[in-house]
């Protein structure tokens, strides 16, 4: 399924973003799976609130991380999570 800048990503209702204080890391918690998030993944996912379109998420991250390849990496990352069914 192609994504567009108008897509407003949000975590699927069965997926929760949580911080594990013991490991000091963020996790995606699903009914039968836990995914440990690395790098800036949780910063990206915290912006996926169903209010911001993909273009606004990319723009905000480009401001936060000047010089980072967010214009290509963020849509690719979110697209993979959408394919997994973790984002809608």
Buried (B, 14 or more C-beta within 10 A) or exposed (E): EEBEEEBBBBBBEEBEBEEEEEEEEBBBEBEEEEBEBEEBBBBBBEBBEEEBBBBEBBBBBBEEBEEEEBEEBBBEBBBEBBEBEBBB
